[in-house]
């Protein structure tokens, strides 16, 4: 089954909002691409540019990955740390990896 693509409206709302949120969080295109790639979702800087300029549609999986990459900043690092430490599948001896400078 192929991944569902989301067609942007004639105003380019999705792409423009991605750019607006990315810039408000002071995240460069290359940094966002790296964060998405770390989530296992393929993305190139060229594709991100096309999505933000409303030249290319976006796949649902990619939209979710971009949202997740940008969304954690809304709540702050402390919220994210607590969410991980209180996760129901966290067992004694589990290894937790956090990235610096994010």
Residue pairs with C-beta under 8 A, 6 or more apart in sequence:
3 59
3 60
3 61
4 59
4 60
5 57
5 58
5 59
5 60
6 14
6 57
6 58
6 59
6 60
6 63
7 57
8 14
8 15
8 54
8 57
8 58
12 53
12 54
14 51
14 58
14 63
15 51
15 52
15 53
15 54
15 58
16 52
16 54
18 48
18 51
18 52
18 66
18 70
19 52
21 70
22 29
22 32
22 52
22 70
25 70
25 73
27 35
27 70
29 45
29 48
29 49
29 52
30 45
32 48
32 66
32 69
32 70
33 43
33 44
33 45
33 48
35 69
35 102
36 43
36 62
36 65
36 66
36 69
37 43
38 99
39 65
39 68
39 69
41 61
41 62
41 65
43 62
43 65
47 56
50 56
51 57
51 58
72 79
72 80
77 102
81 98
84 90
84 96
84 98
85 96
90 96
